[in-house]
Amino acid sequence: MVKLTLRERESAQEAVRRFRKLVERSGIKKEMRVREFYEKPSEIKRRARLRAERRNRRELLMITP
């Protein structure tokens, strides 16, 4: 949970800007995007496997000159 206390002489615009940064850093926005639609467990595993394959391919390209 993100909590924000207003500072002395802080405008509403500054407080909103600070709040947005806090939400972004906490990962709430990312979590909302992930949970927006139901995703089958098989699709989650498939995406993770493809991500791992891309990562391995990239590492192999970086190692061999």
N, C-alpha and C positions, 0 to 999 in steps of 0.2 A: 504494500500500500504506500502510495506517495503522499507525503504531507508537505505543505508549504505554508510557512508563516510569513506574513508581510513584514518587510523591514520598514524602518522609519523613513519617511519621505520617499517611498517607492511608489511609482505610478502603477496603474492597473496594467498598462502595456508591458512594463518591465516584469511584473509578477507573472503575467501570462507567458511571456517569453521564457522565464525561468522554469515555470511549470511544464512547458512543452519539453524543455531539455531534460527535466527530471523523469518525465514519462518515457522519453526516448531511451535514456540510459537504463531505466529499470527493466525494459523489455516488454512492457505492457502492450505497446502498439504491435510488436511482432507477434506476440501471443494471440492477440485479437485476430490478426490476419490468418494465423494458422487455424484457429478455431471457428472461423467464419463459416466454413462449409465442412461437412463430414467427409473424411477421407478414409477409404478402406485400409485396413492394416497391410494388405498386400501392396497397395500403392505406396504406402509409407516406406515399406521395405525396399520396393523397387527404386524409389527415388534415392534412398540412402545408398543402395548398391551402385547406382549410376554415378552418384557423387563421389563415392570411393574410387570407382574406376577412373573417373576424370582426374582425381587427385593423384592417383598412382601414375597415370600417363604423364601428367605434368612433371612429377618428380623424376621420372625416367628421362624426360627430355632435358631437365636441368642438370642431371648428373653427367650424361654423355655429351661431350662437346661436339 
